[in-house]
Amino acid sequence: MPVKITDYRTKFVETLTPIYDKLEAESFFYLILEDLRGLKRIDLALNPDNEITEIEKWGHLLEALKNEVPVQYLLGKTTFYGLTFEVNENVLIPRQETEELVDWIVSDHKDQNTKILDIGTGSGCIAISLAKSFTDAKVSAIDVSEKALAIAEKNAEINQVEVNFLSKNILTTDDLEERYDIIVSNPPYVRELEKDEIRKNVLAYEPHLALFVADDDALVFYRKIATLALKSLHPEGKLYFEINQYLGKEMLQLLESMGFKDIQLRKDIYGNDRMVKATI
């Protein structure tokens, strides 16, 4: 028997609200509706008698969401900085806070002829967004995961930009071999002791390689990347990091001790210490 989409929406949201808040559950519904039917919220408002035509698919997706599988992985894509990115279990799902980091870089640099390196690129969201924003920039990106690089390369094709992707383990890299105007990184920064704060949809499904660091050396990636940046940034070159919200003071101390100048700590939209910029 046919079911109106508006009626199914009510059931869908009610099923998920013990796990997610109502607004989040509704956002999942409309993401799926647009993916399966090409319909937006306004389309449903204008045509409330539209019926569900793929009830089996909806049922599978609803069951997966009940198990807290990220909706982005279920749909195989997400949006970031106004662009579309394919994602799967081999890459982190790009976050709004990282968009803020990209926006900081874009706001700071009006010169299009810029050489940029993104370390730990994952889906490629930072590198590709910067390549799209700086059309004359030369952008490179590093990751240790071949599977992540395959996704990043596909995302560069989707968004019609050129990025030079490199397979490297940054912790065992002694020289970046080129000089850059900007080095940016969103490296692993969640300490093992913080696992209790992580929601199941992240902890159970997103790649731990890109998330976690040991409690006793939480700044290991930052220290190594900053060391390489000292050798590889042009004079007055900029280093940008996304950071652990609990380690803002420690990040400032680290960069100051290494001789960086004009160090700035910036909060994200939620008021957490989230980004750092430093100059050679």
ZAKEDREN-320910 format. One record per atom (N, C-alpha, C, O): x, y, z; residue in one letter. Coordinates in pm, whole numbers, padded with zeros to 5 digits, always signed. Layout:
BEGIN
XYZa...
REM end
This chain:
BEGIN
+00085-00120+00000m+00000+00000+00000m+00088+00125+00000m+00179+00137+00082m+00061+00219-00094p+00143+00339-00100p+00143+00417+00031p+00043+00422+00104p+00259+00479+00060v+00274+00559+00181v+00316+00699+00142v+00410+00717+00065v+00247+00798+00195k+00288+00936+00169k+00425+00963+00232k+00456+00914+00341k+00506+01041+00160i+00639+01073+00212i+00628+01147+00344i+00709+01125+00434i+00529+01233+00356t+00514+01309+00481t+00483+01217+00599t+00530+01239+00711t+00403+01113+00574d+00372+01017+00681d+00496+00934+00714d+00523+00906+00831d+00571+00894+00612y+00691+00815+00636y+00796+00898+00711y+00868+00846+00796y+00802+01026+00679r+00896+01115+00750r+00868+01111+00900r+00962+01103+00979r+00743+01116+00938t+00708+01113+01081t+00757+00985+01146t+00815+00987+01254t+00733+00872+01079k+00778+00742+01132k+00931+00737+01138k+00987+00691+01237k+00996+00784+01033f+01142+00783+01023f+01204+00860+01139f+01295+00811+01206f+01155+00981+01162v+01210+01066+01268v+01181+01007+01405v+01268+01006+01492v+01061+00956+01425e+01026+00896+01555e+01113+00774+01585e+01149+00749+01700e+01147+00697+01481t+01231+00579+01499t+01372+00616+01543t+01435+00544+01621t+01422+00729+01494l+01561+00768+01520l+01579+00859+01642l+01690+00871+01693l+01472+00922+01688t+01490+01019+01796t+01538+00960+01929t+01590+01037+02011t+01524+00830+01957p+01590+00780+02078p+01743+00783+02068p+01812+00777+02169p+01795+00790+01943i+01940+00785+01920i+01996+00922+01886i+02102+00961+01935i+01924+00995+01803y+01967+01128+01757y+01863+01231+01803y+01750+01196+01836y+01904+01359+01804d+01802+01460+01833d+01714+01478+01709d+01750+01436+01599d+01599+01541+01728k+01499+01548+01622k+01551+01621+01497k+01525+01577+01385k+01623+01730+01516l+01673+01805+01401l+01771+01723+01319l+01771+01728+01196l+01856+01646+01388e+01953+01562+01318e+01880+01451+01241e+01913+01423+01126e+01781+01389+01305a+01704+01285+01238a+01633+01340+01114a+01627+01274+01010a+01578+01460+01127e+01512+01522+01012e+01612+01553+00901e+01580+01537+00782e+01731+01596+00939s+01833+01625+00837s+01869+01499+00760s+01891+01504+00639s+01877+01384+00830f+01904+01257+00763f+01794+01226+00661f+01821+01185+00548f+01669+01247+00704f+01556+01218+00615f+01567+01297+00486f+01548+01243+00377f+01597+01427+00497y+01599+01511+00377y+01723+01484+00291y+01717+01500+00169y+01833+01445+00353l+01951+01406+00274l+01920+01283+00189l+01956+01277+00072l+01852+01186+00250i+01817+01063+00178i+01713+01092+00071i+01721+01040-00040i+01615+01175+00104l+01509+01210+00008l+01570+01274-00117l+01530+01243-00229l+01665+01363-00097e+01728+01429-00213e+01811+01329-00291e+01815+01334-00414e+01879+01238-00221d+01963+01140-00289d+01880+01040-00369d+01914+01010-00484d+01772+00990-00311l+01692+00887-00377l+01594+00943-00479l+01567+00880-00581l+01540+01061-00452r+01432+01114-00536r+01463+01248-00600r+01388+01295-00685r+01574+01310-00559g+01604+01443-00612g+01510+01550-00560g+01495+01655-00621g+01445+01523-00446l+01349+01617-00389l+01407+01689-00268l+01471+01626-00183l+01387+01818-00261k+01429+01898-00147k+01311+01921-00053k+01197+01887-00085k+01340+01980+00062r+01235+02008+00161r+01122+02091+00100r+01004+02065+00127r+01157+02189+00020i+01056+02276-00039i+00965+02199-00135i+00846+02227-00145i+01023+02100-00206d+00943+02018-00299d+00837+01939-00224d+00724+01926-00270d+00874+01887-00108l+00779+01810-00028l+00671+01901+00029l+00555+01862+00039l+00711+02022+00067a+00612+02117+00120a+00510+02155+00012a+00392+02173+00041a+00558+02167-00113l+00468+02206-00222l+00383+02090-00272l+00275+02109-00328l+00434+01966-00251n+00362+01848-00299n+00354+01743-00187n+00419+01639-00194n+00274+01771-00083p+00270+01683+00035p+00211+01545+00008p+00221+01456+00092p+00148+01526-00110d+00089+01396-00141d+00185+01302-00213d+00148+01190-00247d+00310+01347-00236n+00410+01257-00295n+00421+01130-00213n+00411+01132-00091n+00442+01018-00283e+00448+00889-00215e+00587+00828-00220e+00664+00855-00312e+00618+00746-00122i+00743+00670-00118i+00737+00563-00227i+00640+00487-00234i+00839+00557-00312t+00841+00458-00420t+00954+00357-00403t+00964+00262-00481t+01040+00375-00303e+01153+00284-00284e+01160+00246-00136e+01261+00269-00068e+01050+00188-00087i+01034+00162+00055i+01141+00067+00108i+01183+00078+00223i+01186-00027+00024e+01287-00123+00069e+01420-00053+00095e+01487-00080+00195e+01459+00037+00004k+01583+00113+00024k+01576+00197+00150k+01671+00203+00228k+01462+00264+00169w+01444+00345+00290w+01459+00258+00415w+01520+00299+00514w+01403+00139+00410g+01409+00049+00525g+01552+00010+00558g+01590+00007+00675g+01632-00021+00455h+01772-00057+00478h+01850+00060+00538h+01930+00043+00630h+01825+00179+00484l+01896+00297+00532l+01856+00330+00676l+01940+00366+00758l+01728+00316+00705l+01679+00344+00841l+01742+00247+00940l+01782+00286+01050l+01752+00120+00902e+01811+00020+00991e+01959+00052+01016e+02007+00039+01129e+02029+00092+00912a+02170+00127+00927a+02188+00250+01017a+02280+00255+01099a+02100+00346+01002l+02107+00465+01087l+02077+00431+01233l+02135+00491+01324l+01989+00335+01255k+01963+00289+01393k+02089+00229+01455k+02109+00235+01576k+02174+00171+01369n+02302+00118+01415n+02413+00223+01414n+02530+00192+01436n+02374+00348+01387e+02462+00465+01391e+02571+00465+01284e+02677+00523+01303e+02544+00399+01172v+02632+00414+01057v+02617+00558+01006v+02504+00604+00987v+02727+00630+00984p+02715+00769+00938p+02637+00779+00806p+02662+00702+00713p+02546+00872+00800v+02464+00887+00680v+02550+00918+00558v+02514+00880+00446v+02663+00987+00579q+02751+01019+00467q+02809+00893+00404q+02823+00885+00282q+02843+00795+00488y+02893+00668+00434y+02782+00592+00362y+02807+00528+00260y+02661+00599+00414l+02548+00530+00351l+02520+00586+00211l+02490+00512+00118l+02531+00717+00199l+02506+00781+00070l+02631+00786-00017l+02624+00807-00138l+02748+00765+00048g+02874+00765-00027g+02925+00902-00063g+03014+00916-00147g+02868+01006+00000k+02912+01142-00035k+02872+01239+00074k+02789+01210+00160k+02934+01356+00068t+02899+01465+00159t+02934+01596+00091t+02994+01597-00017t+02898+01706+00153t+02937+01837+00101t+03035+01902+00198t+03026+01884+00320t+03128+01978+00142f+03229+02047+00221f+03270+02171+00144f+03309+02162+00028f+03261+02285+00208y+03299+02413+00148y+03229+02435+00013y+03287+02489-00081y+03103+02391+00008g+03023+02410-00113g+03051+02311-00224g+02997+02325-00334g+03136+02211-00198l+03174+02112-00298l+03125+01974-00256l+03095+01950-00139l+03116+01883-00353t+03074+01746-00326t+03195+01656-00316t+03285+01662-00400t+03197+01571-00212f+03308+01478-00192f+03255+01337-00171f+03162+01316-00094f+03315+01242-00241e+03286+01102-00211e+03358+01064-00082e+03472+01106-00058e+03292+00985+00001v+03354+00937+00125v+03317+00790+00145v+03211+00744+00103v+03408+00719+00210n+03378+00583+00255n+03454+00559+00385n+03511+00651+00442n+03454+00434+00431e+03512+00403+00562e+03663+00423+00568e+03722+00411+00675e+03727+00452+00454n+03872+00474+00452n+03913+00618+00478n+04032+00648+00490n+03815+00708+00487v+03847+00850+00511v+03752+00907+00616v+03637+00864+00629v+03802+01005+00691l+03716+01076+00783l+03610+01154+00707l+03633+01199+00595l+03495+01171+00769i+03391+01257+00712i+03430+01402+00741i+03449+01438+00857i+03442+01486+00638p+03480+01625+00661p+03382+01696+00754p+03261+01676+00747p+03439+01780+00843r+03359+01850+00944r+03349+02000+00917r+03430+02058+00844r+03248+02059+00978q+03228+02203+00966q+03348+02280+01021q+03385+02384+00968q+03408+02228+01130e+03523+02298+01189e+03638+02308+01089e+03712+02406+01087e+03653+02205+01007t+03760+02206+00907t+03729+02306+00796t+03820+02364+00738t+03602+02325+00767e+03564+02430+00673e+03611+02566+00723e+03655+02651+00645e+03603+02586+00855e+03648+02712+00913e+03798+02731+00894e+03844+02843+00870e+03874+02623+00903l+04018+02629+00879l+04046+02668+00734l+04130+02755+00708l+03977+02605+00641v+03994+02640+00499v+03958+02786+00477v+04028+02857+00405v+03851+02831+00538d+03807+02970+00519d+03910+03069+00574d+03928+03177+00518d+03975+03032+00683w+04081+03118+00739w+04194+03133+00638w+04243+03244+00617w+04234+03025+00577i+04343+03030+00478i+04301+03113+00358i+04377+03197+00310i+04180+03090+00309v+04131+03164+00192v+04123+03313+00223v+04158+03396+00139v+04078+03348+00343s+04066+03489+00381s+04202+03556+00394s+04216+03675+00366s+04302+03479+00436d+04436+03534+00457d+04513+03558+00329d+04598+03647+00323d+04483+03481+00226h+04571+03479+00108h+04494+03518-00016h+04412+03442-00067h+04523+03638-00064k+04459+03684-00188k+04546+03651-00310k+04497+03652-00423k+04674+03622-00286d+04765+03590-00395d+04733+03451-00448d+04743+03352-00376d+04694+03444-00574q+04657+03315-00634q+04778+03228-00663q+04768+03105-00663q+04891+03288-00686n+05011+03212-00725n+05082+03160-00600n+05191+03205-00566n+05018+03065-00535t+05063+03016-00405t+05091+02867-00414t+05022+02793-00484t+05195+02823-00342k+05229+02681-00338k+05187+02626-00202k+05233+02675-00098k+05101+02525-00203i+05035+02477-00081i+05059+02327-00064i+05057+02252-00162i+05081+02284+00060l+05090+02142+00093l+04992+02111+00204l+04990+02177+00308l+04911+02008+00181d+04816+01958+00282d+04868+01822+00330d+04884+01729+00250d+04893+01811+00459i+04951+01688+00515i+04843+01609+00589i+04780+01660+00682i+04823+01483+00546g+04717+01399+00602g+04586+01433+00536g+04489+01468+00603g+04580+01423+00405t+04470+01482+00328t+04339+01406+00340t+04233+01466+00324t+04342+01273+00366g+04217+01198+00378g+04136+01203+00250g+04183+01162+00144g+04014+01254+00258s+03927+01266+00141s+03975+01372+00043s+03923+01382-00068s+04074+01450+00084g+04123+01559+00000g+04047+01688+00018g+04066+01782-00059g+03961+01694+00120c+03870+01809+00132c+03943+01943+00145c+03903+02042+00084c+04051+01946+00224i+04124+02073+00241i+04196+02110+00113i+04180+02221+00062i+04275+02018+00060a+04355+02046-00059a+04268+02085-00178a+04298+02181-00249a+04160+02011-00199i+04073+02036-00314i+03998+02167-00299i+03982+02241-00396i+03951+02197-00178s+03881+02324-00155s+03974+02442-00178s+03933+02544-00232s+04101+02428-00137l+04197+02535-00160l+04232+02547-00308l+04247+02657-00360l+04245+02434-00376a+04273+02438-00519a+04158+02503-00595a+04180+02572-00695a+04037+02481-00549k+03920+02541-00612k+03914+02692-00583k+03869+02771-00666k+03959+02730-00463s+03953+02871-00423s+04067+02953-00484s+04049+03069-00520s+04186+02891-00496f+04303+02957-00554f+04332+02892-00689f+04408+02795-00697f+04272+02944-00793t+04275+02874-00922t+04414+02867-00983t+04440+02781-01068t+04506+02955-00941d+04642+02951-00994d+04742+02890-00897d+04862+02890-00923d+04693+02838-00787a+04783+02778-00687a+04831+02641-00733a+04765+02572-00810a+04948+02604-00682k+04999+02469-00702k+04980+02395-00570k+05044+02428-00470k+04891+02296-00570v+04853+02229-00445v+04901+02084-00447v+04880+02011-00544v+04965+02044-00339s+05005+01905-00319s+04942+01854-00190s+04905+01933-00103s+04931+01722-00179a+04869+01663-00061a+04931+01526-00032a+04959+01448-00123a+04951+01500+00098i+05017+01378+00144i+04919+01296+00229i+04840+01351+00305i+04927+01164+00214d+04859+01075+00309d+04935+00943+00314d+05000+00903+00218d+04925+00877+00428v+04990+00747+00446v+04904+00634+00391v+04955+00525+00363v+04775+00657+00375s+04680+00554+00333s+04659+00558+00182s+04613+00658+00128s+04692+00449+00115e+04669+00439-00030e+04520+00444-00061e+04479+00500-00163e+04439+00384+00026k+04295+00384+00003k+04237+00524+00016k+04148+00562-00060k+04288+00601+00111a+04244+00741+00124a+04286+00821+00001a+04208+00901-00051a+04408+00799-00046l+04456+00873-00164l+04372+00842-00287l+04350+00930-00371l+04325+00717-00299a+04240+00682-00413a+04109+00762-00410a+04061+00808-00513a+04053+00778-00290i+03931+00860-00275i+03962+01007-00306i+03886+01074-00376i+04073+01057-00253a+04110+01196-00274a+04130+01226-00423a+04086+01330-00472a+04196+01135-00494e+04218+01155-00637e+04085+01160-00713e+04067+01239-00805e+03993+01074-00672k+03860+01075-00736k+03788+01206-00707k+03720+01261-00794k+03802+01256-00584n+03736+01382-00548n+03795+01500-00625n+03723+01595-00658n+03924+01496-00652a+03984+01602-00734a+03925+01602-00875a+03899+01707-00932a+03902+01482-00929e+03841+01471-01062e+03697+01524-01058e+03655+01598-01147e+03622+01485-00956i+03483+01529-00944i+03474+01681-00941i+03385+01740-01002i+03568+01743-00869n+03563+01889-00851n+03651+01964-00951n+03667+02085-00942n+03706+01890-01045q+03779+01949-01159q+03892+02041-01116q+03902+02156-01160q+03978+01986-01028v+04098+02058-00988v+04218+01965-00999v+04204+01843-00999v+04336+02027-01007e+04460+01949-01010e+04526+01957-00873e+04556+02065-00823e+04550+01841-00814v+04624+01830-00689v+04726+01719-00707v+04695+01612-00759v+04849+01745-00664n+04955+01645-00671n+04952+01562-00544n+04995+01608-00438n+04900+01439-00553f+04887+01353-00435f+05011+01267-00418f+05062+01209-00514f+05060+01259-00293l+05183+01187-00261l+05159+01088-00149l+05092+01120-00051l+05212+00968-00164s+05202+00866-00060s+05324+00874+00030s+05435+00840-00011s+05304+00920+00154k+05415+00934+00249k+05364+00909+00391k+05250+00943+00425k+05448+00850+00472n+05428+00848+00616n+05501+00967+00673n+05624+00968+00678n+05428+01067+00716i+05492+01192+00756i+05583+01173+00877i+05681+01247+00892i+05555+01076+00962l+05637+01054+01081l+05774+00997+01048l+05868+01008+01127l+05786+00937+00930t+05917+00883+00889t+05978+00964+00775t+06077+00921+00715t+05920+01079+00745t+05971+01167+00639t+06070+01266+00699t+06039+01335+00796t+06188+01274+00640d+06291+01365+00690d+06299+01495+00612d+06354+01594+00661d+06244+01497+00491d+06253+01616+00408d+06134+01618+00312d+06105+01517+00248d+06067+01731+00303l+05954+01743+00212l+05998+01769+00068l+05917+01761-00024l+06126+01800+00049e+06191+01808-00082e+06155+01931-00164e+06224+01962-00261e+06050+02001-00128e+06013+02124-00198e+05986+02233-00096e+05979+02207+00024e+05971+02356-00146r+05940+02469-00059r+05796+02514-00086r+05747+02506-00199r+05731+02560+00021y+05589+02596+00011y+05564+02732+00075y+05639+02778+00161y+05454+02795+00031d+05407+02919+00094d+05314+02889+00211d+05309+02964+00309d+05241+02779+00200i+05144+02739+00303i+05157+02588+00325i+05158+02509+00230i+05166+02549+00450i+05151+02409+00487i+05034+02402+00584i+05026+02478+00680i+04942+02310+00557v+04822+02295+00640v+04806+02148+00676v+04837+02060+00596v+04756+02123+00795s+04733+01984+00836s+04621+01975+00938s+04608+02058+01028s+04541+01872+00921n+04442+01830+01021n+04479+01686+01057n+04413+01592+01012n+04583+01669+01139p+04634+01535+01166p+04554+01464+01275p+04466+01526+01335p+04583+01337+01301p+04519+01270+01415p+04550+01346+01545p+04664+01382+01571p+04445+01369+01626y+04470+01444+01749y+04384+01402+01868y+04395+01460+01976y+04298+01303+01851v+04214+01258+01961v+04293+01160+02047v+04340+01057+01998v+04306+01191+02175r+04378+01102+02265r+04293+00981+02300r+04170+00988+02302r+04360+00870+02328e+04288+00748+02368e+04197+00775+02488e+04089+00718+02498e+04241+00861+02578l+04163+00889+02699l+04032+00962+02668l+03943+00971+02752l+04021+01015+02546e+03901+01088+02506e+03799+01000+02434e+03695+01049+02389e+03827+00872+02422k+03737+00783+02348k+03596+00782+02405k+03499+00768+02331k+03585+00798+02535d+03453+00796+02598d+03365+00912+02551d+03243+00905+02561d+03428+01017+02499e+03353+01134+02451e+03307+01118+02306e+03226+01197+02257e+03360+01017+02239i+03333+01001+02096i+03205+00921+02075i+03186+00816+02135i+03119+00972+01990r+02994+00902+01960r+03021+00775+01882r+03122+00763+01812r+02928+00680+01895k+02945+00550+01829k+02959+00566+01678k+03037+00494+01616k+02885+00659+01618n+02891+00671+01472n+03030+00710+01422n+03064+00684+01306n+03111+00771+01509v+03249+00802+01475v+03339+00686+01517v+03419+00636+01437v+03326+00644+01641l+03417+00544+01699l+03408+00409+01627l+03510+00343+01608l+03289+00370+01588a+03271+00237+01529a+03295+00233+01379a+03319+00126+01323a+03290+00349+01313y+03290+00344+01167y+03400+00427+01100y+03443+00392+00990y+03447+00534+01162e+03548+00616+01095e+03688+00561+01125e+03709+00500+01230e+03784+00583+01033p+03916+00519+01046p+03997+00570+01165p+04026+00689+01175p+04032+00480+01254h+04107+00517+01375h+04246+00571+01341h+04300+00653+01416h+04302+00526+01230l+04434+00575+01187l+04435+00726+01172l+04536+00792+01197l+04321+00781+01132a+04312+00925+01108a+04262+01002+01230a+04255+01125+01227a+04228+00931+01336l+04166+00995+01453l+04257+01003+01575l+04272+01109+01634l+04319+00889+01613f+04373+00875+01748f+04525+00884+01756f+04598+00846+01664f+04570+00938+01871v+04712+00940+01906v+04726+00890+02049v+04629+00887+02125v+04848+00850+02084a+04873+00800+02219a+04860+00912+02322a+04894+01027+02294a+04811+00877+02439d+04793+00976+02545d+04924+01044+02584d+04925+01163+02618d+05035+00969+02579d+05161+01023+02630d+05237+01106+02527d+05343+01161+02559d+05185+01117+02404d+05252+01201+02303d+05150+01252+02203d+05157+01223+02084d+05055+01329+02254a+04941+01371+02173a+04980+01469+02062a+04905+01484+01966a+05094+01534+02074l+05134+01633+01975l+05239+01579+01878l+05309+01656+01812l+05251+01448+01869v+05356+01387+01787v+05350+01433+01642v+05454+01463+01583v+05231+01440+01584f+05221+01482+01444f+05251+01632+01429f+05317+01673+01333f+05205+01711+01522y+05228+01855+01515y+05377+01887+01525y+05428+01972+01452y+05445+01820+01615r+05588+01843+01633r+05665+01809+01506r+05753+01883+01462r+05631+01694+01447k+05701+01651+01327k+05671+01742+01209k+05762+01780+01136k+05545+01778+01190i+05507+01864+01079i+05568+02003+01094i+05614+02062+00997i+05567+02055+01217a+05628+02187+01241a+05778+02183+01215a+05834+02279+01161a+05844+02075+01251t+05987+02060+01224t+06015+02062+01074t+06106+02130+01028t+05934+01989+00998l+05950+01989+00853l+05917+02125+00793l+05980+02168+00697l+05817+02193+00852a+05778+02325+00801a+05890+02426+00816a+05907+02514+00731a+05967+02416+00923l+06078+02509+00944l+06177+02503+00829l+06241+02602+00795l+06190+02386+00770k+06285+02369+00659k+06219+02393+00524k+06288+02425+00426k+06089+02379+00516s+06024+02371+00386s+05933+02488+00352s+05886+02498+00239s+05908+02577+00447l+05830+02696+00417l+05921+02808+00367l+06033+02825+00416l+05872+02882+00271h+05944+03002+00228h+05947+03104+00343h+05865+03095+00434h+06038+03200+00342p+06035+03307+00442p+05897+03371+00447p+05837+03401+00344p+05848+03392+00567e+05713+03444+00592e+05604+03345+00552e+05487+03381+00544e+05642+03220+00528g+05544+03116+00499g+05457+03087+00620g+05497+03111+00734g+05337+03034+00595k+05238+03013+00701k+05214+02864+00724k+05208+02784+00630k+05200+02829+00852l+05164+02694+00894l+05028+02700+00962l+05008+02778+01054l+04934+02616+00915y+04799+02613+00972y+04770+02471+01022y+04802+02373+00956y+04710+02464+01140f+04671+02335+01197f+04526+02339+01245f+04480+02441+01295f+04455+02228+01230e+04339+02202+01313e+04389+02125+01434e+04475+02038+01421e+04336+02157+01554i+04395+02101+01676i+04290+02042+01768i+04170+02064+01752i+04338+01966+01865n+04256+01915+01974n+04211+02033+02061n+04294+02112+02106n+04081+02044+02085q+04028+02158+02158q+04083+02172+02300q+04081+02280+02358q+04133+02061+02356y+04186+02063+02493y+04334+02098+02499y+04390+02110+02608y+04399+02113+02383l+04545+02129+02382l+04589+02260+02317l+04700+02268+02263l+04504+02361+02322g+04540+02490+02262g+04663+02551+02326g+04753+02595+02255g+04669+02553+02458k+04785+02611+02528k+04912+02535+02495k+05018+02595+02472k+04902+02403+02493e+05019+02320+02463e+05068+02343+02320e+05189+02342+02294e+04975+02365+02228m+05014+02393+02089m+05088+02525+02079m+05189+02534+02010m+05039+02626+02147l+05107+02756+02146l+05247+02743+02202l+05342+02798+02147l+05260+02672+02313q+05392+02653+02375q+05487+02579+02281q+05604+02614+02271q+05436+02477+02213l+05519+02400+02120l+05572+02489+02008l+05692+02490+01981l+05484+02564+01944l+05526+02646+01831l+05617+02760+01874l+05711+02796+01803l+05590+02817+01991e+05679+02922+02043e+05818+02867+02070e+05918+02931+02039e+05825+02747+02129s+05954+02687+02162s+06035+02653+02037s+06158+02643+02044s+05967+02635+01924m+06035+02601+01800m+06074+02724+01719m+06138+02712+01615m+06037+02842+01766g+06080+02965+01702g+05984+03026+01602g+06020+03119+01531g+05861+02974+01596f+05763+03036+01508f+05720+03172+01565f+05733+03197+01685f+05670+03259+01478k+05626+03392+01521k+05481+03415+01478k+05423+03337+01402k+05425+03525+01528d+05288+03563+01493d+05192+03446+01509d+05110+03419+01421d+05203+03376+01621i+05120+03257+01644i+04981+03300+01689i+04966+03381+01781i+04880+03246+01624q+04742+03280+01657q+04662+03153+01684q+04672+03054+01611q+04584+03156+01790l+04492+03048+01825l+04351+03098+01800l+04314+03206+01846l+04273+03021+01728r+04138+03065+01693r+04036+02960+01737r+04060+02839+01728r+03921+03008+01786k+03812+02919+01827k+03722+02887+01708k+03713+02965+01613k+03656+02770+01714d+03560+02736+01611d+03423+02794+01645d+03407+02865+01744d+03325+02762+01564i+03191+02818+01580i+03128+02777+01713i+03035+02842+01761i+03177+02668+01771y+03124+02619+01899y+03198+02675+02019y+03168+02640+02133y+03297+02763+01994g+03371+02823+02104g+03487+02741+02155g+03541+02769+02262g+03527+02637+02079n+03640+02553+02120n+03768+02597+02051n+03766+02635+01934n+03880+02591+02123d+04010+02614+02060d+04029+02510+01951d+04033+02390+01980d+04040+02553+01826r+04036+02455+01717r+04140+02476+01607r+04171+02382+01534r+04193+02597+01594m+04285+02624+01484m+04402+02708+01530m+04389+02794+01617m+04516+02681+01470v+04636+02759+01499v+04702+02799+01368v+04707+02722+01272v+04752+02923+01366k+04833+02969+01253k+04965+03020+01306k+04969+03085+01411k+05074+02992+01235a+05206+03041+01275a+05284+03076+01150a+05258+03026+01041a+05381+03166+01169t+05461+03216+01057t+05608+03183+01081t+05657+03187+01195t+05677+03151+00973i+05822+03125+00982i+05896+03254+01016i+06018+03254+01028i
REM end
